[in-house]
Amino acid sequence: MKQKTTEHGKLKIIPLGGLEQIGMNITAFEYEDSIIVVDCGLSFPEDDMLGIDLVIPDITYLRDNIDKVKGFFITHGHEDHIGAIPYVLKEINVPIYATKLTIGIIDHKLREHNMLSKVKRKVVKYGQHINLGNFRVEFIKTNHSIQDAAALAIYSPAGIVVHTGDFKVDYTPVFGDAIDLARLGEIGKKGVLALMCDSTNAERPGFTMSERTVGRTFDNIFSEHRNSRIIIATFASNVDRVQQIINSACKYGRKVVVEGRSMVNIISTATELGYLDIPDNTLIDVEHLKNYPDEQTVLITTGSQGESMAALSRMASGMHKKITIKPRDTIIFSSNPIPGNEKAVSNVINELFMKGADVIFQDAHVSGHACQEDIKLIYSLVRPKYAIPVHGEYRHLMAQKKVAEELGYDKDNIFILSSGDVLELNEESAAVTGHVQVGNVMVDGLGVGDVGNIVLRDRQHLAEEGIIIVVLTLETGSGQLLAGPDIVSRGFVYVRGSESLMDEARQVLDGTMQQMLDKNITDWGRIKTEIRDALGEFVWRETKRRPMIIPIIMEV
């Protein structure tokens, strides 16, 4: 007979990504035969991931336990929380639960992948509870730099876990209501087992400023720059920011152009669903920009992170087909560089200054994440037994640990997890009891996971040392050398300036082939190895480089 669940059952919390980095957030919650997953994000490639477009989490654990997986709960519509959905749900097709705007943005993604009819989606309202397997999940209103962000209260037989998602405390949001602190307090009174709290800004003291303060900054900038065209780069997903730019544009009689694919997609979705209020005749097509004087136009664009293919970067480098930066343009960076992007942003700013533009990159942004005092407020309301900092690099998680210790939490009750750790907990105890397979799955074009570390190593090798191809023709049967060996090189040396080196290399190969013929060696594998070894040794001696050497043998 199946034993009745008692309070001694353990809840497993398994982060499959999103720790030690900003991005790729995905966490599994498992109780006996039920798994629910919170978020399903991607991250962008590191510098050493040559040619990779994006990185998604390794979901081997979910695939191996597919019968237990009941559904995905998504906290908000940012790429680092929803970007991997089309890839992951091809393998694990279970329902998705999220708020209205988040589902709107997910729908757009699924449509691009021809998956809209295949995936079940459910729009959830704040305060609504979803029952799945051994779990009940409640959506709680929070504020963030995108509308409809939610914290989740996850009720399990082992206790309640509160997952904040990405959040800030904004008492005066641009759209909708302030964060539901009262509900967080009510859940705190019931007794919360663990709090998984956003750590992105845990190093910053004080409170996070309200999004409205940026609106006042924009108003001042528009007022001071009435005679120039204004170009504002911000995150595509920051709908409230876009709303405030449009408010200032209307106030000062300017038309608005939206540039950048992700920006156009999100603005159209947000407008359709009623999260953006754009007066008629405000938006104009980029083609009609030339019909208006500069002082009557505003461009809202992507590229605030210095991404090489984004609209602003292409404008800065003079590669944009429709928009040319002019002297006297006022360009506003309405974002902070994400850790790791500082150099790229700095390069774009320099290029814009060189074109004579006036660039403003201070004070035109507030964060969408909670600073230390806001984090303390959430801890004080929720009063969890265990603290599990999430969302951030290791230093951000440690900063939140320090905040929790200041609030009197015992360091044994604060868990700094790594992706893949299995944390088992209930009222009696909590401990990391194991580790599951996690990692990066790289997406390159249409290929998902077909580029791994070996391919990247080859790409790195090609990028650093170049390639030499040796072509020779052998006679069928006798194995006599009919033509070659010919040498083709790319990315190794400039051939026209290195004729003597190439001539010597040919002589080395001729000598090697002669030795092979003298010994009657006709085995292709052996010939290729000898060519590779002899040429590799010669090139290293002469140049101290190790290019990739590929012998090609043809038979006639």
C-alpha positions as CSV (number, residue, x, y, z in Angstrom):
1,M,0.0,0.0,0.0
2,K,1.3,3.5,-0.9
3,Q,2.3,5.3,2.2
4,K,0.4,8.5,2.9
5,T,2.5,11.6,2.5
6,T,3.5,13.0,5.8
7,E,5.3,16.3,6.6
8,H,8.6,14.3,6.4
9,G,8.5,14.2,2.6
10,K,11.3,16.2,1.0
11,L,10.9,18.9,-1.7
12,K,13.8,18.9,-4.2
13,I,14.8,22.3,-5.7
14,I,17.1,21.8,-8.7
15,P,18.4,24.9,-10.6
16,L,19.2,23.7,-14.2
17,G,20.7,27.1,-15.1
18,G,20.8,30.8,-14.1
19,L,23.3,30.5,-11.2
20,E,26.9,31.8,-11.6
21,Q,25.6,33.9,-14.5
22,I,23.1,36.5,-15.6
23,G,20.7,34.6,-17.9
24,M,19.5,31.1,-18.7
25,N,17.1,30.9,-15.7
26,I,15.4,27.6,-15.3
27,T,14.6,25.7,-12.0
28,A,12.9,22.4,-11.4
29,F,10.8,21.8,-8.2
30,E,10.2,18.1,-7.5
31,Y,8.0,16.4,-5.0
32,E,7.7,12.6,-5.3
33,D,6.1,12.0,-8.8
34,S,5.6,15.7,-9.7
35,I,8.0,18.2,-11.3
36,I,7.1,21.8,-12.1
37,V,9.6,24.1,-13.9
38,V,10.0,27.8,-13.2
39,D,11.2,29.9,-16.2
40,C,13.0,28.7,-19.3
41,G,15.6,31.2,-20.4
42,L,18.5,31.6,-22.7
43,S,21.8,33.3,-22.4
44,F,23.9,35.1,-25.0
45,P,27.2,33.6,-26.1
46,E,30.5,34.3,-24.4
47,D,33.4,35.8,-26.4
48,D,35.0,32.4,-26.8
49,M,31.8,30.8,-28.3
50,L,32.8,31.6,-31.9
51,G,29.8,31.9,-34.3
52,I,27.3,30.8,-31.7
53,D,23.9,32.7,-31.8
54,L,22.5,31.8,-28.3
55,V,22.9,29.3,-25.5
56,I,20.1,27.3,-24.0
57,P,20.1,25.0,-20.9
58,D,20.8,21.3,-21.0
59,I,17.5,19.7,-20.0
60,T,18.7,16.1,-19.8
61,Y,17.2,15.8,-16.2
62,L,13.7,16.8,-17.4
63,R,14.0,14.5,-20.4
64,D,14.9,11.6,-18.2
65,N,12.0,12.4,-15.9
66,I,9.5,13.5,-18.6
67,D,6.6,11.5,-17.0
68,K,6.8,13.6,-13.9
69,V,7.0,17.1,-15.6
70,K,3.6,18.8,-15.2
71,G,4.1,22.3,-16.6
72,F,6.2,25.5,-16.9
73,F,5.5,28.6,-14.8
74,I,7.0,31.8,-16.3
75,T,7.7,34.8,-14.1
76,H,8.0,37.4,-16.9
77,G,8.7,38.0,-20.5
78,H,12.5,38.6,-20.7
79,E,14.7,36.5,-23.0
80,D,16.7,35.2,-20.0
81,H,13.4,33.7,-18.7
82,I,11.5,32.7,-21.9
83,G,14.1,32.5,-24.7
84,A,14.6,28.8,-24.6
85,I,10.9,27.8,-24.6
86,P,10.7,27.0,-28.4
87,Y,13.7,24.7,-28.1
88,V,12.9,23.0,-24.8
89,L,9.2,22.5,-25.6
90,K,10.0,20.6,-28.8
91,E,11.2,17.9,-26.4
92,I,9.1,18.4,-23.3
93,N,5.6,19.5,-24.5
94,V,3.7,20.4,-21.3
95,P,1.5,23.5,-20.6
96,I,2.9,26.9,-20.0
97,Y,1.3,29.2,-17.3
98,A,2.1,32.9,-17.3
99,T,0.5,36.4,-17.1
100,K,-1.2,38.1,-20.1
101,L,1.7,40.1,-21.6
102,T,4.2,37.3,-20.9
103,I,2.0,34.8,-22.8
104,G,1.6,37.4,-25.6
105,I,5.4,37.5,-26.1
106,I,5.8,33.7,-25.8
107,D,3.1,33.3,-28.5
108,H,5.1,35.5,-30.8
109,K,8.1,33.3,-30.3
110,L,6.2,30.1,-30.8
111,R,4.6,31.5,-34.0
112,E,8.1,32.1,-35.4
113,H,9.0,28.4,-34.7
114,N,5.6,27.1,-36.1
115,M,4.7,25.7,-32.6
116,L,1.7,27.9,-31.7
117,S,-0.9,25.1,-32.2
118,K,1.3,22.4,-30.6
119,V,1.9,24.0,-27.2
120,K,-0.8,24.6,-24.6
121,R,-0.7,28.0,-23.0
122,K,-2.8,29.4,-20.1
123,V,-3.1,33.1,-19.1
124,V,-3.0,33.4,-15.3
125,K,-4.3,36.4,-13.3
126,Y,-2.6,37.6,-10.1
127,G,-4.0,35.8,-7.1
128,Q,-5.0,32.8,-9.1
129,H,-3.9,29.3,-8.0
130,I,-2.9,26.5,-10.4
131,N,-3.0,22.9,-9.1
132,L,-0.5,20.5,-10.8
133,G,0.3,17.2,-9.3
134,N,1.6,17.7,-5.8
135,F,2.0,21.4,-6.3
136,R,-0.2,24.5,-6.1
137,V,1.2,27.7,-7.6
138,E,0.0,31.2,-6.9
139,F,1.0,34.3,-9.0
140,I,1.7,37.5,-7.0
141,K,2.0,40.9,-8.6
142,T,5.6,42.4,-8.6
143,N,7.3,45.3,-10.5
144,H,10.1,44.9,-13.0
145,S,11.4,46.6,-16.2
146,I,8.7,44.7,-18.1
147,Q,5.0,44.6,-17.4
148,D,3.1,41.7,-15.8
149,A,6.1,40.4,-13.8
150,A,5.1,37.9,-11.1
151,A,6.5,36.3,-8.0
152,L,5.4,32.7,-7.4
153,A,4.2,31.1,-4.2
154,I,4.8,27.4,-4.6
155,Y,2.8,25.3,-2.2
156,S,4.1,21.7,-1.7
157,P,3.4,19.1,1.0
158,A,6.9,20.0,2.4
159,G,6.1,23.7,2.8
160,I,5.8,26.9,0.8
161,V,8.6,28.3,-1.4
162,V,8.4,31.9,-2.6
163,H,10.2,32.6,-5.8
164,T,10.4,36.4,-6.5
165,G,11.3,36.2,-10.2
166,D,13.1,39.4,-11.3
167,F,11.6,42.2,-9.3
168,K,11.9,45.7,-7.8
169,V,9.7,47.5,-5.4
170,D,8.1,50.4,-7.3
171,Y,5.4,52.3,-5.4
172,T,4.7,54.6,-8.4
173,P,4.9,52.3,-11.5
174,V,4.2,53.8,-14.9
175,F,1.5,51.2,-15.7
176,G,-0.6,49.1,-13.4
177,D,-0.3,48.6,-9.6
178,A,2.6,48.5,-7.2
179,I,4.0,45.2,-6.0
180,D,1.6,43.3,-3.8
181,L,3.5,43.5,-0.5
182,A,0.4,42.8,1.5
183,R,0.0,39.3,-0.1
184,L,3.7,38.5,0.4
185,G,3.2,39.5,4.1
186,E,0.1,37.2,4.4
187,I,2.0,34.3,2.9
188,G,4.9,35.1,5.3
189,K,2.5,34.7,8.3
190,K,1.5,31.2,7.1
191,G,5.2,30.2,7.5
192,V,7.5,30.0,4.4
193,L,9.9,27.2,4.0
194,A,12.3,29.0,1.6
195,L,12.7,32.3,-0.3
196,M,14.4,32.3,-3.7
197,C,15.2,36.0,-4.2
198,D,16.6,38.0,-7.1
199,S,20.3,38.9,-6.4
200,T,21.1,41.0,-9.5
201,N,21.5,44.2,-7.5
202,A,22.3,42.7,-4.2
203,E,25.6,44.6,-4.1
204,R,24.0,48.0,-4.3
205,P,22.9,49.7,-1.1
206,G,19.7,51.7,-0.7
207,F,16.4,51.4,-2.7
208,T,15.9,51.1,-6.4
209,M,14.4,54.3,-7.9
210,S,11.0,54.3,-9.4
211,E,10.7,53.9,-13.2
212,R,8.9,57.3,-13.2
213,T,12.1,59.1,-12.4
214,V,13.4,58.2,-15.8
215,G,10.3,59.9,-17.3
216,R,11.3,63.2,-15.6
217,T,14.8,62.8,-16.9
218,F,13.5,62.3,-20.5
219,D,11.3,65.4,-20.1
220,N,14.3,67.5,-19.2
221,I,16.4,66.1,-22.1
222,F,13.6,66.7,-24.6
223,S,13.2,70.2,-23.2
224,E,17.0,71.0,-23.5
225,H,17.4,69.5,-27.0
226,R,14.6,71.0,-28.9
227,N,16.7,71.6,-32.0
228,S,18.2,68.2,-32.6
229,R,17.0,64.7,-33.5
230,I,16.8,62.4,-30.5
231,I,17.8,58.8,-30.6
232,I,17.1,56.6,-27.5
233,A,18.6,53.1,-27.1
234,T,16.9,50.9,-24.5
235,F,16.0,47.3,-23.9
236,A,13.3,46.2,-26.3
237,S,11.3,44.6,-23.5
238,N,11.1,47.7,-21.3
239,V,7.6,48.7,-22.2
240,D,7.3,51.3,-19.5
241,R,10.4,53.0,-20.8
242,V,9.0,53.1,-24.3
243,Q,5.7,54.6,-22.9
244,Q,7.6,57.4,-21.2
245,I,9.6,58.2,-24.3
246,I,6.3,58.3,-26.3
247,N,4.8,60.6,-23.6
248,S,7.7,63.1,-23.9
249,A,7.6,62.9,-27.7
250,C,3.9,63.8,-27.8
251,K,4.4,66.6,-25.3
252,Y,7.2,68.1,-27.5
253,G,5.4,67.5,-30.8
254,R,7.8,64.8,-32.2
255,K,7.0,61.8,-34.3
256,V,8.4,58.4,-33.2
257,V,10.2,55.8,-35.3
258,V,10.8,52.3,-33.8
259,E,13.9,50.5,-35.1
260,G,15.1,47.0,-34.4
261,R,13.2,43.7,-34.9
262,S,12.8,42.8,-31.2
263,M,11.7,46.3,-30.4
264,V,9.0,46.3,-33.1
265,N,7.8,42.8,-32.0
266,I,7.4,43.7,-28.4
267,I,5.8,47.1,-29.0
268,S,3.2,45.6,-31.3
269,T,2.4,42.8,-28.8
270,A,2.2,45.3,-25.9
271,T,0.0,47.7,-27.9
272,E,-2.4,45.0,-29.0
273,L,-2.8,43.8,-25.4
274,G,-3.3,47.3,-24.0
275,Y,0.0,47.7,-22.1
276,L,1.1,50.7,-24.2
277,D,-0.9,53.8,-25.0
278,I,0.3,55.3,-28.2
279,P,-1.8,58.2,-29.5
280,D,-2.8,58.0,-33.2
281,N,-0.4,59.5,-35.8
282,T,2.6,59.3,-33.3
283,L,4.4,56.3,-34.9
284,I,5.8,56.8,-38.4
285,D,7.6,54.3,-40.6
286,V,11.4,54.7,-40.9
287,E,10.9,55.3,-44.7
288,H,9.0,58.5,-43.9
289,L,11.7,59.9,-41.6
290,K,13.0,62.1,-44.4
291,N,9.6,63.9,-44.6
292,Y,10.1,65.5,-41.1
293,P,12.7,67.9,-39.9
294,D,15.2,66.4,-37.3
295,E,13.8,68.4,-34.4
296,Q,10.4,66.8,-34.9
297,T,11.6,63.2,-34.7
298,V,12.6,60.6,-32.0
299,L,14.0,57.2,-32.7
300,I,13.6,54.3,-30.2
301,T,16.1,51.7,-31.0
302,T,17.8,48.4,-29.9
303,G,21.5,48.2,-29.3
304,S,21.9,49.7,-25.8
305,Q,24.3,46.8,-25.0
306,G,26.6,47.4,-27.9
307,E,25.4,44.2,-29.7
308,S,27.2,44.2,-33.1
309,M,24.1,43.4,-35.2
310,A,21.6,45.7,-33.3
311,A,20.3,48.8,-34.9
312,L,22.3,51.4,-32.9
313,S,25.6,49.6,-33.5
314,R,24.9,49.5,-37.2
315,M,24.1,53.3,-37.2
316,A,27.4,54.0,-35.2
317,S,29.5,52.0,-37.7
318,G,27.7,53.6,-40.7
319,M,26.3,50.3,-41.8
320,H,22.6,51.0,-41.2
321,K,20.7,51.1,-44.5
322,K,18.2,53.8,-43.6
323,I,19.6,55.9,-40.8
324,T,22.8,58.0,-40.8
325,I,24.1,59.6,-37.6
326,K,24.4,63.4,-38.1
327,P,26.4,65.9,-36.1
328,R,24.0,67.5,-33.5
329,D,22.0,64.3,-33.1
330,T,21.3,63.6,-29.4
331,I,21.7,60.0,-28.5
332,I,20.6,58.6,-25.1
333,F,21.7,55.3,-23.7
334,S,18.8,54.4,-21.4
335,S,20.3,51.3,-19.9
336,N,23.4,50.1,-17.9
337,P,25.8,47.7,-19.5
338,I,25.2,44.2,-18.4
339,P,28.4,42.7,-16.8
340,G,30.7,41.7,-19.7
341,N,29.3,44.2,-22.2
342,E,31.1,47.3,-21.0
343,K,33.7,47.3,-23.8
344,A,31.2,46.8,-26.6
345,V,29.1,49.7,-25.2
346,S,32.1,51.9,-24.8
347,N,33.1,51.3,-28.5
348,V,29.7,52.3,-29.8
349,I,29.7,55.5,-27.6
350,N,33.1,56.4,-29.0
351,E,32.0,55.8,-32.6
352,L,28.9,58.0,-32.1
353,F,31.1,60.8,-30.6
354,M,33.4,60.6,-33.6
355,K,30.4,61.2,-35.9
356,G,29.7,64.5,-34.0
357,A,26.7,63.3,-32.0
358,D,26.0,64.4,-28.4
359,V,25.8,61.2,-26.3
360,I,24.1,61.0,-22.9
361,F,24.8,57.8,-21.0
362,Q,24.3,59.0,-17.4
363,D,21.1,59.1,-15.3
364,A,18.8,58.0,-18.1
365,H,18.1,54.6,-16.6
366,V,16.9,53.0,-13.4
367,S,17.3,49.3,-12.7
368,G,14.5,46.8,-12.8
369,H,16.1,44.9,-9.9
370,A,15.9,45.3,-6.1
371,C,18.7,46.9,-4.2
372,Q,19.7,45.9,-0.7
373,E,16.9,47.7,1.2
374,D,14.2,46.3,-1.1
375,I,15.7,42.8,-0.6
376,K,15.5,43.4,3.2
377,L,11.9,44.4,2.9
378,I,11.0,41.2,1.1
379,Y,12.8,39.0,3.7
380,S,11.0,40.9,6.5
381,L,7.6,40.2,4.9
382,V,8.2,36.6,3.8
383,R,10.3,35.5,6.8
384,P,11.5,32.3,5.3
385,K,13.2,29.5,7.2
386,Y,15.8,29.0,4.4
387,A,17.3,31.6,2.1
388,I,18.3,30.6,-1.5
389,P,19.7,33.6,-3.4
390,V,19.1,33.2,-7.2
391,H,19.6,35.2,-10.4
392,G,23.1,36.3,-10.6
393,E,26.8,35.7,-10.8
394,Y,28.5,34.2,-7.7
395,R,29.4,37.6,-6.3
396,H,25.8,38.7,-6.5
397,L,24.6,35.6,-4.7
398,M,27.3,36.2,-2.0
399,A,26.1,39.8,-1.6
400,Q,22.6,38.6,-0.9
401,K,23.9,36.1,1.6
402,K,25.6,38.9,3.4
403,V,22.3,40.9,3.5
404,A,20.5,37.8,4.9
405,E,23.1,37.4,7.6
406,E,22.7,41.1,8.6
407,L,19.0,40.3,9.0
408,G,19.9,37.6,11.5
409,Y,19.8,34.5,9.3
410,D,22.1,31.7,10.4
411,K,24.6,31.0,7.6
412,D,23.7,27.3,7.8
413,N,20.2,28.2,6.5
414,I,21.5,30.2,3.5
415,F,22.2,28.1,0.5
416,I,24.5,29.3,-2.3
417,L,23.7,26.7,-5.0
418,S,25.4,25.9,-8.3
419,S,23.4,25.0,-11.4
420,G,22.7,21.2,-11.1
421,D,22.7,21.0,-7.3
422,V,19.8,19.1,-5.8
423,L,18.7,20.8,-2.6
424,E,16.3,18.6,-0.6
425,L,14.4,20.4,2.2
426,N,11.5,20.3,4.6
427,E,10.7,21.8,8.0
428,E,13.3,19.6,9.7
429,S,16.3,20.0,7.5
430,A,17.8,21.1,4.2
431,A,20.9,19.9,2.4
432,V,22.4,19.5,-1.0
433,T,22.2,15.8,-1.6
434,G,23.3,15.4,-5.2
435,H,24.0,16.8,-8.6
436,V,22.3,16.4,-12.0
437,Q,23.6,17.0,-15.5
438,V,23.5,20.6,-16.5
439,G,25.4,22.7,-19.1
440,N,25.3,24.8,-22.1
441,V,23.6,23.7,-25.3
442,M,24.7,25.9,-28.2
443,V,22.4,27.1,-31.0
444,D,24.2,28.0,-34.2
445,G,21.8,28.9,-37.0
446,L,19.2,26.1,-37.2
447,G,21.6,23.6,-35.4
448,V,20.7,23.0,-31.7
449,G,23.5,21.2,-29.8
450,D,25.4,20.1,-32.9
451,V,28.2,22.5,-32.0
452,G,30.1,21.4,-28.9
453,N,33.4,22.1,-27.3
454,I,35.4,20.1,-29.9
455,V,33.9,22.2,-32.8
456,L,34.5,25.4,-30.8
457,R,38.1,24.3,-30.2
458,D,38.6,23.8,-34.0
459,R,37.1,27.2,-34.7
460,Q,39.4,28.7,-32.1
461,H,42.4,26.9,-33.8
462,L,41.3,28.1,-37.2
463,A,40.9,31.7,-35.9
464,E,44.3,31.8,-34.2
465,E,46.5,29.7,-36.5
466,G,44.8,29.3,-39.9
467,I,44.6,26.3,-42.2
468,I,46.9,24.6,-44.7
469,I,45.4,22.1,-47.2
470,V,47.8,19.7,-49.1
471,V,46.3,18.3,-52.3
472,L,47.9,15.3,-54.2
473,T,46.9,12.9,-56.9
474,L,47.9,9.2,-56.8
475,E,47.6,6.6,-59.6
476,T,45.1,3.7,-58.8
477,G,46.9,0.5,-58.2
478,S,50.5,1.6,-58.5
479,G,50.2,4.4,-56.0
480,Q,52.5,6.6,-58.1
481,L,52.4,10.3,-57.5
482,L,50.7,11.9,-60.6
483,A,50.2,15.5,-59.4
484,G,51.1,17.7,-56.4
485,P,51.6,18.0,-53.6
486,D,50.0,21.4,-53.9
487,I,49.6,23.7,-50.9
488,V,46.6,26.0,-50.3
489,S,46.6,28.1,-47.2
490,R,44.1,30.4,-45.5
491,G,44.7,32.6,-42.5
492,F,48.2,31.2,-42.1
493,V,50.5,33.6,-44.0
494,Y,50.0,35.9,-46.9
495,V,51.2,33.7,-49.7
496,R,52.5,36.4,-52.0
497,G,54.8,37.7,-49.3
498,S,56.0,34.2,-48.3
499,E,57.0,32.5,-51.6
500,S,60.3,31.1,-50.2
501,L,58.5,29.6,-47.2
502,M,56.0,27.9,-49.5
503,D,58.7,26.6,-51.8
504,E,60.6,25.1,-48.9
505,A,57.3,23.5,-47.6
506,R,56.8,22.0,-51.0
507,Q,60.3,20.6,-51.0
508,V,59.7,19.0,-47.6
509,L,56.5,17.4,-48.9
510,D,58.3,16.2,-52.1
511,G,60.9,14.6,-49.9
512,T,58.3,13.0,-47.7
513,M,56.4,11.6,-50.7
514,Q,59.6,10.2,-52.2
515,Q,60.4,8.3,-49.0
516,M,56.9,6.9,-49.0
517,L,57.2,5.7,-52.7
518,D,60.7,4.2,-52.0
519,K,59.1,2.2,-49.2
520,N,56.1,1.2,-51.3
521,I,53.7,2.7,-48.8
522,T,50.2,3.2,-50.4
523,D,48.1,3.3,-47.3
524,W,46.2,6.6,-47.4
525,G,46.0,6.9,-43.6
526,R,49.7,6.5,-43.3
527,I,50.5,8.9,-46.1
528,K,48.2,11.6,-44.5
529,T,49.8,11.1,-41.1
530,E,53.4,11.4,-42.6
531,I,52.4,14.6,-44.5
532,R,50.8,16.1,-41.4
533,D,53.8,15.4,-39.2
534,A,56.5,16.5,-41.7
535,L,54.8,19.7,-42.7
536,G,53.7,20.5,-39.1
537,E,57.2,20.1,-37.9
538,F,58.6,22.3,-40.7
539,V,56.0,25.1,-40.2
540,W,56.6,25.1,-36.4
541,R,60.4,25.3,-36.9
542,E,60.1,28.2,-39.3
543,T,57.1,30.2,-37.9
544,K,56.4,28.9,-34.4
545,R,52.8,28.4,-35.5
546,R,50.6,25.3,-35.6
547,P,48.0,25.8,-38.3
548,M,45.4,23.0,-39.0
549,I,46.8,20.8,-41.7
550,I,44.4,18.8,-43.9
551,P,45.9,16.5,-46.6
552,I,43.5,15.6,-49.4
553,I,44.4,12.6,-51.7
554,M,42.7,12.0,-55.0
555,E,42.9,8.8,-57.0
556,V,43.0,8.6,-60.8
